[in-house]
């Protein structure tokens, strides 16, 4: 189980890396943060908290667009209707 703080620590490390890190590491961190949370609504709320927190990180990093895309993919996945 990953906390918001530990997930942001991972993101900070990825944002500071040069050359930009692989987006797979961000996806893994997002999954680790969301996986233990029960319920779609609760996961969406947690993702919203994570997105707001990411806004305070290094926006100048070349990795930030990749991180934002990863967060958007997770939002889209959580928004998909259940089959």
Beta strands, then each sheet from edge to edge (+ up, - down):
end
